[in-house]
Amino acid sequence: MEPLSQYSTRGLGFSNLLCRSEEELAELKGTQLLNSTLGYKDYVQSEFLKVQEEIIDPNRHLFDSDITQKDFLWAFGILRSRAFPPFIGDNLAMVPFADLVNHGFSINVEEPSWERKVTGLFDRQEALTMRAPAAFRTGEQVLMQYGMNKSNGQLALDYGFVERNRKNGSNRDIFTLTLEISESDPFFADKLDIAELNGMETTAYFDITQGQGVPESMLTFLRLIALGGTDAFLLEPLFRDSVWEHLSLPVSQENEAAICKVVLDGCQSTLSGYGTTIEEDEALLGRKLDARLEIAAVTRLGEKQVLQEIQKSFEEYIVNRDQLEYYQERRLKNLGLMGEIGEIIFWEPK
């Protein structure tokens, strides 16, 4: 069997984004990955200052050498790259040796390979069991799946690599749309109340995967955000229990036009923030790249393709807006005052 380091997607070749310089991170210009990386760096730096003040400085005699902010960033990156379910979140733990198992690009098993078990009859102890997600030949490296639903941005931030080819059938090209009810909205309190009644908050995040379209819940939330004018009657307490159901379908032409504008303007603004075009990234990926450039090109391309897909779907939605059935039409049909083809029915007294 060849040395494990030759297969490693981490270890000495681990591409820790948190330790990159501003110049190196410039390759990620415009991407959500860059925003996530900078956010984590700010968080880790603030945590380091606390640890330095409360632990390191009062106990310098316990350390062989100085612990710098760069050391702390590296350690945080290593911790993220070696933590897997169920040892994440509040149960975060590192398990030496078990964490040497690398990601299998062709593994398509969703369930975690790490299992937490209790062993012993009288002296019961917790233990970790490593379950192979596939059949491996003698001498073959055992691999596991780091997360079927992780985007390339998440893989890059956590583990320092991306997937260019979908050998396991997963789609790693994901863009997260962030929508927010503005506090300056004259109906802010009512909209927030409706959102909370339906398990949402002021801000909502929607992961859009390439080829899967936008979720219906996103359209519902968008209609709530854009609700106003002559449609504002739906915000009255009388409709509180039914408004979410009404918003799951088109409300009015004005409301649908507003949500299309919000999405299209957002897509255009985001696409203009990248430092390269789709064609340039595709050409770049036709060459042999080092890990740093590959992560940047794959992430940029994937995000832009998802954004263009969203853009195209809403442009088509605008064109077909006249063919939709809106709240007033549905209401009239329910009352028997409109026929199936939209004709008004007049009831005359006998």
N, C-alpha and C positions, 0 to 999 in steps of 0.2 A: 504494500500500500504506500502511495506517495505521501510525503509530508503534508499535514493538514494546511499549512500556511500557503501552499500552492493553490488551494481551492478558495481561500478565504475572501469573503466580500467585506470583511472588517479587519480585525487584527492590525498588523502593521500598515496595511493598505487602507485602513478605515478613513474615509473622507469626511472628517468632522466639519460640518458647515459652520458650527459655532466658533471654530478656531480660525476661520478664514479672515483675511484682511478685507478692508473696504474695497480695495482694488480688485480682489478676487471675486467678491460678492457682486461686483458691478455686472458680471456676466448674467446675473439673475434679474436685471433691471425690469421692472414692471410686473414680475411674477408674484403670485401669492406666497410662493416658497420664500422669497426674499423678505416679505412682511413677517412671515412666521419666524424666520431665522432671527431677524432683528428683534422681534418681540421676546423670543426666548433669551437672546443675549442680554437684553435689558433686565429681564427677570433674574437671570443667573447672576448678573453683576450686582444687583441690589441684594440678593441673598448672600453673595460673597462678603459684602460690606458688613452685614449682620454677623456672619460667622467670624469674620476677622476681628470685629469689636468684642464679641461675646466669648469666643473660644480661642482663636489663634493668638491674639495679642497677650491675653492674660496667661497663656501657657506656652510661650515660645521655647521654654527650656525642654519641652517634651518633643519638639520637632527637630530633626537632623538638619533641615534646611528651610529656607523661606518658602511659603506657599503663596504663589502669586495668583492674580486674577486669571491669567492664562491657564495655570494649572487647574484652577477650579472649573473653568469652562470645559477643558479637556475631560475632566472627571465626570462632569454632568453629561457630556456627549457620550462617553463610554457607558455610563449608567443607562441612558436611554437606549443605546444600541444592544444592551444585553438583558433587557427586562422583557419578559413575555408572559401572557396570561397563563396561570391565574395570579402571577406575582407582579401585578401592576396596581396603580392607584394607591389605595390605602394599604394594600398588601405588598407593596413594592419590595422586592428582594433580588439579590444577585445569587446565582447558583453556579459556582465555579465548575468547570468541566462541561456541565450540561449546556452552558452558554456558548460553547465552541461550535455547536451544531449550526451549520450555515443554511441560508435560504435556498430552497429548491425552486428554480424558475418554472419547472414543469409540474410541480406538486399542486394539485387542485382540491385538496382536502381542507374544508373550512374549520373543522374542530382543532383546538390547540393541541400541540404534541406534548406539552408539559401537563402532567396531572398531579394534583396534590392529594396524597393519601396518608392514612394513619396505619402504622405497622405495629406489630407486637401484640401479644395477648394480655400480658400483665404490665409490662413496661412499655406503654404505648408512646410512640414517637411519630412526629410528622416526617414524611419523606416525599421526595419528588420522583415520579416515574416518567421516563421518556418513552412515548409511544411512537413507533415508526409510522409515518403516514402512508407509506407505500412499501412494496417488497424490494429489498436491496440484496444484491448478490454478495457473496463472500469477498471481502476486500474492497467493496465499493463504499464510498463515503455516504453516511446517513445524513439525510437532509430533512428540513421541515419547512412549513409554510409560515412566513412572517405575518401574513394577514391578507386574505383574498380581497378584502374591501378597502385596503389602503391605497391611496393615490400615489402616483410617482413622487409627488411633493412630500408626502408623509414618509415614503421609503427613503428618500434622499435625506430628509431631516433626521430621521431616527437611525438609519443604518448606513447611509453614505453611498447608496447606489440606486439605480432606476431600472425598470424593465422596458426594453425597447420592443421585444417580441412577445406576443401574448401566447406563450406556450401552454399556459394553464387555463386559457379561456377567460381570464379576468381582464377587465378594462381598467387600466390605471389612469386614464386621462379624465380627471375630475376637476371641476371648478366650483368653488363655493360662493354662491350669491348671498350677500348680506342685505336684508331689507329691514327698514326701521320706520316705526310710526313717529313722525316728527312731533316734538313737544310744542312746536309753534302752531301745530294744526288746531284750528278752533274746536274741533271735535275730539281732541286728544284723549280726554278722560273717558268718553264713551267708547272710543276705539280700543283703548287699553283694557277697559272692562270686558269688552267682547272677546278680545284676544285671550285674556286670562281665563275666562269662562271656558275657553276651548283649548286649554293647555299650552298657550303660547305667551310670549312676553312682548315687551316693546320692540325688541330686536329679534329677528328670526334668521336662521342660517339654513340654506338649502344646497345640498351637494348635487350638482348636475353632472351626470356621467355621460360621456360621449356615446351617442347612438340610442339613448334611453329617454330623451325628451325631458321636459320640466314636470315636476310632480304637481298633481292637482292641488295639493295643499298650498303650494306656492302661489298659484293663480288666485286661490281664495284669499290669502293674506294680502296679495297685491290689490285685489278689489276693495278690501277693507281700508287699506292705506289711501286709495284714490277716492273713496266714497265722499261725496259732497254735493253741493248744488241741490237740484231737485230730487236727487237720490238720498239725501240725508235723512229722509223720514224713516229709513230702515234702521237708523241709530236710536230711534225712540224706544223707551223701556218696553212698550207693547210688543216689539219684535225681538226682545233679548233672547228668548229661547229658540227662535227660529231663524235669526239673521244669518248664522253661519251656514245653514243649509241654503238660504237664498244666495249667499255669496259664492257658493260652490258652482253656481251657474251664472252666465252673463247677466249683469244687472241692467245696463243701458249702453247705448252706443258711445256716449260720452265717457262713461266709466271704463269701457274696454279700450277706447282710444288713449285714455290717460295711462292705463297700465302698460300699454304697448310703448308709449313714449318713455316711461320710466325705464323700462328694460332696454330699449334700443339706445337711448342716450347713455345708459350705464355701460353697455357693451362697447359702444363707439369710443367712449372716454377711456375705458380700460385698454382696448386694443391699441389706442394711440400712445399708450405709456410704455410699450415694449420697445426695446432697442433694435429689434430685428423684425423682418417680415417672415411669414410662413415659408415662402420660397427660399429665403436665405437659410432658415433652420433646416429645411429638408435637404438642401445642398450640403450643408455642414455635416448632417448625419450620414451622408453618403461617403464620408471619409473616416479614417481611423482616428478616434479621438481619445484623449486621456480622460480619466474619470471626472475631472472638474468640468471640462467642456461638454462631455456627454450628458451629465446631470443637467446643466444649464440648457442645452439645446432640446433635450427630450421634454423637459418641464415646460419651457417656453412654447414649444410646438403644440404640446397637448392642451395647454390652457387656451391658446389662441384658437385651436380647432373647435374646442367646446364652445367658446364665445361666438365664433362664426356660426356654429350650428344653432345656438340660441337666437342669434340675430336673424338668421334665415327663417326660422320657424315663426317668429313674431312678425316679420315682414309679410309672410304668407297669411298670418292670422289677420292682419290689417286688411288685406285684399278681400278676405272672405267674411269681413265683419257684418256686411249687410245680410248675410244668409243665416246669422245666428238668431236664436229666439231669446228675447229679453224678459225681464221680470214682469213688465206691464202686460205683455202678450200672454205669458203663462198665467197671470192672474185672471185676465179676461176669459181665457179658455176654461179655467177652473170654475168660473162663475157661469159658464155657458153663454158668454156674450161674444165669443169669437170662434169661428170655425177653424178646422185644421189647416186650411190654406190661408188663414189670416183675414178672412172676411168678417166684418162686424155683423152680429145677429141682433136684429131689433125685435123685441117682444111687444106685440100689440095686444091690448086688452080685448077679450072676446065680448 
